[in-house]
């Protein structure tokens, strides 16, 4: 096989001088992109919307990371940043480039992390991937994709891994009512949020929010729940085999107290059971709630 027929091996046919020239050009382009990042940060921190927009390509697509709104073109990008700067006066951007990869001589992908500081508050870092294109000898932003960083290694995130099967949309339904629960992670996986609603004849009668986290003082998973009637409560989670026993206490909107042991039993990635025993409301012992089967309504996360 010769260099003429082995297209995939063309680089092997370059003379050392040509190879050195290509490496030098790429190094210069990478430095230009890193300088563009620094200039972008400086313009952002000045609140200069026109200067920020000038660093985007004429046909760039900008996605507002807070609202998800997309705009196209420099003029629209400038208007977006003018609004952002007017609403967040004094905000400061911190960006760090982790890598620059060249897709072609005129297209590169810069990856890094960014945070925005407002006063003394420092937002969580986000990871971003920025596509740069070279036009008239200048590297310009074409689009940026931001993602949350991977889960951290905090004790809370580590302990809650035991419950990651709960993430998703779940439904328990019978002839009287439908209970829908959506569970998702918070940033860095330090807490789980479970939004629940109880509907009868397509009307939501009751809803609420449960927050699940790790209590480092008690060395235990705990939960806090708030409902649409004005009640609230807490729970202490203890694992017993494939089941979690949740010792729950609550306060209703009228001030009355309640307690119960709720049991979640994992069956498979798409199924778990729930039951409630030892139920006491306002000092009165109530019957147990029989075990019900709860099924996943989405694909596995």
Helices and strands as residue ranges (DSSP letters): G 7-13, H 16-46, H 49-54, E 61-63, E 70-72, H 74-87, E 92-104, E 107-118, E 121-122, E 126-135, E 138-148, H 155-160, G 161-166, E 168-173, E 178-185, G 187-189, E 191-200, E 203-215, E 220-227, E 232-240, E 243-251, E 257-268, E 271-281, E 284-285, E 289-296
